[in-house]
Amino acid sequence: MAQVKKIPSFDPKQLPYWNIYEKEAKEDSILIGGTMAGEFTAGLSGGQRKILLFELIRQRIRHQSELLLCLDEPFAGVTDDFVPYIVEVLEEMRAKHNVLLVTNDH
């Protein structure tokens, strides 16, 4: 495994939806960033942000029912290893809610 060469100064408060973590007092327990070719990359990729948002939605609707959920291309931008997770969560959502998926096939 490659060693991380440097970790830059990074303000996670600039990330989308960070205010949610602050409201829930979880901001100190979340690590932001990752490594690519041994270099630290601050922030989340588009696919990682989508997975994070998907999980936030899942948690927030867990105790509700009969909602209309409109999801715009939930598989776009995520790697293939996350597809089974998304399918599992969609099935869970479909059991209690009305789910509308927007997709674009070329």
N, C-alpha and C positions, 0 to 999 in steps of 0.2 A: 504494500500500500504506500502511495506517495506521501511524503511529508508536506504539510502546508507551509508554504514559503513566507507568506506575510498575511496579516489580517489588518485591513485598512480601518480607519476611523469611519464609522457608519452610524447614522441616526435612523433607527427603525421607525421612529414616529412619522417619517415621510412615506411609509408604505401605506397602500390603500387598506382601509378597514382597521388600522392600528388602534383607533379610538375604542373599538369593541373590547380589545384586550385590556385597555386602561380602565374602562368601566367595570370590567369583571375582575380587576386587580390581578391579571395574569401576565402582565407585560414583562415582569422580571424572570419568568420561567420559560420564555420562548426564545430559542436561538434562531437567528435569522442569517441565512447565507449557506453556502456550501462550497465544495472544492471542485474545480474543473482543471484537469491536467496539473494537479498539485498546487494550484493557486486558489486562494480564497476568493470567492465571488459573493459580494454582499447582495442581499435581497433575494427574492424568489423569482423563478422563471414564470412565464405566463401560465404554463401547465401546472406548476406548483401552486400558484395563486388560485387557479380554478379548483384544484383538489381541496385546498383549504376552505374556500368559499362553499364548496359542495358539502363539506363536513359541517361547517357552521350552519348551513340551511338544514341539514339532517338533524342536528342537535336542537335547533330552535323549533322545529315542527314536530318533534318526537311525541309530544303530549297533546297534539291537536289532531283534528280529523276533518275530512271533506274539504280540504283546501284545493284551489286550482293552482298548480305549480307549472309555470312556463319556463322551460329550460332551453336556452339558445345554444345549440351545438355543444352538448355537455362532453363530447368525446374529442373535440378539437383542441389541439395543443397539448394533450397529455400523452405520455409514453404508453406503449402497449401493455406494460406491466400493471398499469392502473385501470385498464379497461374492465377486468373482472370485478374490481372494487366498485366501479361506477355502476355496472350492471346490477350487482348485489344491492346497492343502495337504491337504485331506481325501482327494483322489485319491491323493496321494503316500503318505499314511498307510495308505489302504486296500490299497495294493499290498503292504505288508509286515505289516499288522496287521489284527485284527478290530475294526471300528469300530461302536459303537452310538451312534446319534444320538437324543436325546430332543427331541421338538418338541411344540408345542402350537398347534393351528390353531383359530381361533375362527370 
